[in-house]
Amino acid sequence: MCLLNQSKVVIDRCTLVEENQAIDGGGAIYVSDSSVEVRGAQITHNYALYDGGGLALDGAANASLIGVLVANNSAGGDGGAVSVTGASI
């Protein structure tokens, strides 16, 4: 999932965020200049070629993770689970 340009998304009780691959950052979720709230979800077994195997936040991104399992993600660069660059979590 890629969120750009001031998008606002809520993901609630989702177990489908798994076994994804990204050729850049954010294997499961990439957020740039947007916000995402994830509740009661599992972000597992994802891969990013660069940063943030599970979740990558960039620019003015904001993420809220509530009751979220982030496990077994990997990245070729920084943040196997989560990568945060100029953003907040």
Legacy VTK file of the C-alpha trace (Angstrom):
# vtk DataFile Version 3.0
C-alpha trace
ASCII
DATASET POLYDATA
POINTS 89 float
0.000 0.000 0.000
1.375 3.392 -0.981
-0.003 6.581 0.585
1.012 9.888 -0.982
-0.043 13.547 -1.095
-1.871 14.028 2.214
-3.850 10.771 2.138
-5.446 9.615 5.395
-6.138 5.916 5.875
-7.274 3.730 8.772
-6.539 -0.004 8.659
-8.561 -1.850 11.283
-8.209 -5.555 12.256
-6.413 -6.589 9.106
-4.237 -9.693 8.809
-3.666 -9.338 5.079
-0.571 -7.154 5.311
1.874 -10.016 4.760
4.235 -11.524 2.206
4.600 -8.359 0.124
7.701 -7.087 -1.672
8.687 -3.580 -2.692
11.379 -2.585 -5.167
11.979 0.562 -3.114
10.890 1.159 0.501
7.938 -0.047 2.562
7.442 -3.725 1.832
3.880 -3.664 3.162
3.106 0.044 3.636
4.874 3.147 2.315
3.704 6.533 3.625
4.959 9.904 2.342
3.402 13.236 3.327
0.306 11.341 4.527
-1.009 9.619 7.628
-2.009 6.080 8.459
-3.549 4.555 11.552
-3.219 0.800 11.888
-5.207 -1.011 14.590
-5.211 -4.675 15.538
-3.276 -5.785 12.469
-0.358 -8.022 11.623
2.442 -6.758 9.371
4.540 -9.866 8.779
6.878 -11.492 6.253
7.356 -8.440 4.005
10.495 -7.332 2.165
11.762 -4.008 0.815
14.757 -3.729 -1.468
15.806 -0.522 0.314
14.363 0.656 3.660
11.435 -0.408 5.845
10.631 -4.058 5.248
7.284 -3.746 7.008
6.620 -0.006 7.025
8.451 3.020 5.614
7.598 6.592 6.638
9.050 9.479 4.685
8.729 13.275 4.704
5.788 14.669 6.658
4.345 11.193 7.217
2.623 10.226 10.437
1.723 6.730 11.611
-0.145 5.427 14.617
0.203 1.713 15.375
-2.203 0.377 18.004
-2.104 -3.312 18.928
-0.058 -4.121 15.835
2.310 -7.057 15.465
5.289 -6.198 13.234
7.433 -9.328 12.817
9.637 -11.249 10.393
10.061 -8.361 7.953
13.365 -7.580 6.246
14.999 -4.889 4.144
18.095 -4.592 1.998
18.807 -1.216 3.655
17.763 0.229 7.003
14.816 -0.800 9.166
13.916 -4.428 8.648
10.640 -3.767 10.464
10.160 0.024 10.240
12.110 2.872 8.649
11.377 6.474 9.672
12.959 9.388 7.754
11.794 12.881 8.753
8.448 11.492 9.900
6.741 10.535 13.158
5.402 7.300 14.568
LINES 1 90
89 0 1 2 3 4 5 6 7 8 9 10 11 12 13 14 15 16 17 18 19 20 21 22 23 24 25 26 27 28 29 30 31 32 33 34 35 36 37 38 39 40 41 42 43 44 45 46 47 48 49 50 51 52 53 54 55 56 57 58 59 60 61 62 63 64 65 66 67 68 69 70 71 72 73 74 75 76 77 78 79 80 81 82 83 84 85 86 87 88
